[in-house]
Amino acid sequence: MVRATFYRLADHEWADVLIERDDGVTYRMHAGPVTADLPHDLVHYTVEDALGMTDGIWGAIASGVVFRSMTHVSGRRTRASAPPRCSASTATCSSAPS
């Protein structure tokens, strides 16, 4: 999987997550609204981890998928080796990194 650090934004209604992949690349992603005192994507992370799922959103990120909602923070990411950027809402990917 990936190392994910969730933090609540100043408005206390939204959260972001810092994602550190095993390849050394780090991204920041908007983690959605905080509901029931938990960020939306933390619920996904917990369920996928508990069930050993590798084909959920976090497994996809661990294997190199970069969603449009993710912002590159650090780590080497070359144009030729950058993974396709995907949109979760449309389930489409493009090969051009942004």
N, C-alpha and C positions, 0 to 999 in steps of 0.2 A: 504494500500500500504506500501511502505517502504520510509525511508528518504534517498535520493540519493544526494550526493555532488560531482559534476563533477569538475574536474580540468584539465587544459591543461598541457601537459608535456613540458619539456624544449625545445623540437624541434618545438613546436607550430603546429605540424601536427597531433599529436596523443593526446588522452585524456584517463584518468583513472577516475573511479568513486568509491567513498566510499559508501558502502551500509549498512545502519543500519536497521535491521529488528525489528519488534515489540517485538520479543522474547529476545532482547538484544544481539544477535549475529551480528557481523560486518564483512563484507567482502570487499575486494578490487577487482575490475574487470577492465580489459582493456576495454575501452569504444569505441574503434575504431578510425578511422580517423576523423579529424575535417573538415567537409565540410560545405561550406556556413557559416562559422564562428560558427558552432555548432557541438559538438560531436555527432557522429552517434547515440549512445544509448540515448542521450538527446531527440532526435527527437522521438524515440519510447516512451520514458517516457511521453513526452508532449501529444502525440496523445492518448496513452492509458488512461492517466488521464482525458483528455478533453472528451473522449468518454465513460468514466466509464467502460472501459474494465478490466475484472478480469482474463481473460484467455490468456493474452499476456505474454511476457517475464517478465515484472515487476510484474504482478500478480502471476506468477509461483514462482518467487524469494520470494515474500512476503509470499507465502504459504509454503515455505521450500525447494524448489528445489535449488540445488547448481550445477552450471555449472562448467565444468572443467576449464574454464577461470577465475574462482573466487578463490581468496586466502583468507583463514581465517585470520582475524586480531585480533579479540577479542570476548569475550563472551563465555559462557559455551556451549560446544558442545561435548557430550559424544559419544563414539563409537556406543553404542546401539541406541541412539536416532538421530544420524546424518542422514540427508535425503540422498537419492540417488544422486550421482553426474551424471550430464547429459551433453551430447554433443549436442549443438544446430545444428552442421553441420550434425550429423547422426541421431539425435532424439533418441539416446539410453541412457540408464541409467545403472549404476552399484550400488550395495548396499554398496560397500566398500568405506568408506570415505578416502580421501588422505590428 
